[in-house]
């Protein structure tokens, strides 16, 4: 049995941080990627998301520099070396491990967000913001009602936004376009405010939560970190009780 094309796309998607800067991503394809994102599920179909397409290199540099500085603070100062090594223990080759640690502690890991050609930067940056005031704000039919039955839950917007982001990464991958999701530049309240002000986002009504770079991959990336199989992460009926199913034969 042939493997399902959707599942194949999911499994083959990779985080791309080196882009072919001489090849732009047309607005028409970005439109299709965002459109696919909008088909993500959301509570009561509220669709509590907005996407800012950033092509201005000054804006990309501003957002990317925040990511670099926060990464240096997180991995270069706050996180012990042994903890970094533990997190990256799946990297078996010593030279590869050292190289990965170096780009983390120096912040180089996020230089691609700035979009600089000399760093193989991303041609396009999408910034995803969600409506966290209440679940009824983004659709006219429920606006001002306090949401469904008066419930207020910002987590619904974050969950929906995250699913929209996943849709966009998969849509991009299906088109041969590389992408990488990042949030380190939006993990600190000060940075959320700064990015919102720079992009004109009406914060705190709307809150930027995730970024997505887009561009054609400079290098083919077929390998990725190992994934835990269902045997290790799935239970039947109760926590700890093994889920006995096995993979189908696709031959």
Buried (B, 14 or more C-beta within 10 A) or exposed (E): EEEEEEEEBBEEBBBBBBBBBEEEBEEEBBEBBBEBBEEBEBBBEBBBBBBBBBBEBEBBBBBBBBBBBBBBBBBBEEBEEEEBBEBBEEBEEEEEBEEBBEBBBBBBBBBBBBBBEEBBBBBBBBBBBBBBBBBBBBBEEBEEBBBBEEEEBBEBBBBBBBBBBBBBBBBBBBBEBBBBBBBBBBBBEEBBBBBBEBBEBEBEEBBBBBBBBBBBBBEEBEEEEEEEEEEEEEEEEEEEEEEEEEEEEEE
